Amino acid sequence: MEGPRPLDTLNKARSKKVLVELKNGKQLIGNLVSFDIHINTVLENVEERVDGEVKRKLGVVFLRGDTITIISPQ
């Protein structure tokens, strides 16, 4: 039996809050708006967090897929 595919999992997270961790160690939390097959991603209502605390609010953010290490539905 085949499990869920990665893009199916991301589709289920659309419009929901996700945690995104980048290669540079930054963590962003926001609502997943859209993504493409390269995992280029658009988030809205984004907060950058450092050590669990909100560092700044960014609004709408476009992230290049090759900078992302983790996307975790919250």
Secondary structure by P-SEA (a helix, b strand, c coil): cccccaaaaaaaaccbbbbbbccccccccccccccccccccccccbbbbccccccccccbbbbccccccccccc
